[in-house]
Amino acid sequence: MNLGWMAWTAPSAAFFVAVGATLVALTVAELRWPTRARRGFLPLVTTRGDRFFMSVLASAFVHVAWLAATDLALWWASALSLVLAIVLMRWG
């Protein structure tokens, strides 16, 4: 398998490891505590997986907007995305 075409860096590897670990954690949580659809502040009924997917999408939008709007370090966008994901998963 030739993966030389992709520029693997520590941040990109950390991202893929984090997403994989989160998916494993969500699978274990689903097996241990089956999810129930619920309604939070979002205008639709969601499950744990739905809220996770929305938080990953929101994180991508936050990072793209951060790159477009500021010259500050990208770690600030990551911190903001983490807070947003916690809010979405808990109250979304």
Sequence and secondary structure as in RCSB ss.txt:
>XXXX:A:sequence
MNLGWMAWTAPSAAFFVAVGATLVALTVAELRWPTRARRGFLPLVTTRGDRFFMSVLASAFVHVAWLAATDLALW
WASALSLVLAIVLMRWG
>XXXX:A:secstr
   TTS   HHHHHHHHHHHHHHHHHHHHHHHS    EE SSSSEE HHHHHHHHHHHHHHHHHHHHHH  S HH
HHHHHHHHHHHHHHHH 
